[in-house]
Amino acid sequence: MEKVGVIGAGVMGRGVAQNLAQSGVNTVLVDLSEEILEAAKEEIYNSVRLQSLFKKAEVTESPQEVLGKIFFTTDITLLNDASFAIENITEDWGKKEKVHKMLNSICPENCNILVNTSCISITRVAAVYNHPERVIGTHFMNPVPLKTAVEVIRGYHTSEQTIQETECLLKKMGKESIVINDYPGFVSNRISHLMMNEAAFIVQDGIAAPEEIDEIFKKCYGHKMGPLETADLIGLDTVVKSLKVLYESYQDSKFRCCPLLRKMTDAGLHGKKSGKGFYEY
């Protein structure tokens, strides 16, 4: 566990890198530009600072100390001696395939490839690799440092050794592994995206406002967040991409994307990260 590479410095990648660094793991965070990496540094700094305010007993390191354990770079070839590589880029197969082909040529044979995806089949990703037994799904939830479990997906070729080594890394990060089999969307998103999509249809049809829908889920079902608050947190653009993957994978009309979601995404209303979605931030 000498070095863990994190590919993608977006919301999920930043969270994974922060969680690793706070667990004492030597972390390399890779993205395409210095601008993206500088934004990631700022977000991680603020996240650790907020954690220290709300969970003083659990946070023992300063933001500067956490950042000191993360090496920020645009050079993906620095993962040539990594023990783990965790991919966190957007839900776009063309882009993911390109990154995984690079990792296949760069990472050592004994490097475990962890795919942090919402819906794309782990078996499909593994087909890119010379050693597909080393590829496994790790579906982290947002915000990563605060979640206590990870949905771990066993691909067709994933070995028991890879599962065990991944479970050890996640345990070090303070997380329980819930291991399931591979089908697009897995467990969490095959169910949650149906809820978010149908909630959007309810808004579109004028049956209820976003606030009313979310209040029903929180007060009647006891959920911590409603489906539209969750969609805003994930990013409406990400939800749309995930629904596209689910629809194409299963050819089932139940995964058809709500036109309102597409319209909001086209308008740049991506949720919390853009400042406005079903709610304003």
Beta strands, then each sheet from edge to edge (+ up, - down):
strand 1: 4-7
strand 2: 27-30
strand 3: 70-73
strand 4: 84-87
strand 5: 112-115
strand 6: 135-139
strand 7: 149-154
strand 8: 176-181
sheet 1: 3+ 2+ 1+ 4+ 5+ 6+ 7- 8-
end
